[in-house]
Amino acid sequence: MAGRGPQTFKKRQKEEQRRQRQEEKRQKRLQRKQGDETQETETNPEEASLAEDEQNLTATVSNSLSTE
């Protein structure tokens, strides 16, 4: 190994940094994906509640229109 030039050392360092960046990006993607999944489970009850409220409102409006 002592006979290798500085270009080889720099190249190996550069490749290692590239691998590290790829791994960091992969970890961030996984975290975002897991975060999105938890947000979906948290917002689904809210969306269901909003949809139910909207149905109730529609029913109330249609009832009041039919009584007039």
Secondary structure as a PSIPRED ss2 file (coil, helix, strand):
# PSIPRED VFORMAT (PSIPRED V4.0)

   1 M C   1.000  0.000  0.000
   2 A C   1.000  0.000  0.000
   3 G C   1.000  0.000  0.000
   4 R C   1.000  0.000  0.000
   5 G C   1.000  0.000  0.000
   6 P H   0.000  1.000  0.000
   7 Q H   0.000  1.000  0.000
   8 T H   0.000  1.000  0.000
   9 F H   0.000  1.000  0.000
  10 K H   0.000  1.000  0.000
  11 K H   0.000  1.000  0.000
  12 R H   0.000  1.000  0.000
  13 Q H   0.000  1.000  0.000
  14 K H   0.000  1.000  0.000
  15 E H   0.000  1.000  0.000
  16 E H   0.000  1.000  0.000
  17 Q H   0.000  1.000  0.000
  18 R H   0.000  1.000  0.000
  19 R H   0.000  1.000  0.000
  20 Q H   0.000  1.000  0.000
  21 R H   0.000  1.000  0.000
  22 Q H   0.000  1.000  0.000
  23 E H   0.000  1.000  0.000
  24 E H   0.000  1.000  0.000
  25 K H   0.000  1.000  0.000
  26 R H   0.000  1.000  0.000
  27 Q H   0.000  1.000  0.000
  28 K H   0.000  1.000  0.000
  29 R H   0.000  1.000  0.000
  30 L H   0.000  1.000  0.000
  31 Q H   0.000  1.000  0.000
  32 R H   0.000  1.000  0.000
  33 K H   0.000  1.000  0.000
  34 Q H   0.000  1.000  0.000
  35 G H   0.000  1.000  0.000
  36 D H   0.000  1.000  0.000
  37 E H   0.000  1.000  0.000
  38 T H   0.000  1.000  0.000
  39 Q H   0.000  1.000  0.000
  40 E H   0.000  1.000  0.000
  41 T H   0.000  1.000  0.000
  42 E H   0.000  1.000  0.000
  43 T H   0.000  1.000  0.000
  44 N H   0.000  1.000  0.000
  45 P H   0.000  1.000  0.000
  46 E H   0.000  1.000  0.000
  47 E H   0.000  1.000  0.000
  48 A H   0.000  1.000  0.000
  49 S H   0.000  1.000  0.000
  50 L H   0.000  1.000  0.000
  51 A H   0.000  1.000  0.000
  52 E H   0.000  1.000  0.000
  53 D H   0.000  1.000  0.000
  54 E H   0.000  1.000  0.000
  55 Q H   0.000  1.000  0.000
  56 N H   0.000  1.000  0.000
  57 L H   0.000  1.000  0.000
  58 T H   0.000  1.000  0.000
  59 A H   0.000  1.000  0.000
  60 T H   0.000  1.000  0.000
  61 V H   0.000  1.000  0.000
  62 S H   0.000  1.000  0.000
  63 N H   0.000  1.000  0.000
  64 S H   0.000  1.000  0.000
  65 L H   0.000  1.000  0.000
  66 S H   0.000  1.000  0.000
  67 T H   0.000  1.000  0.000
  68 E C   1.000  0.000  0.000
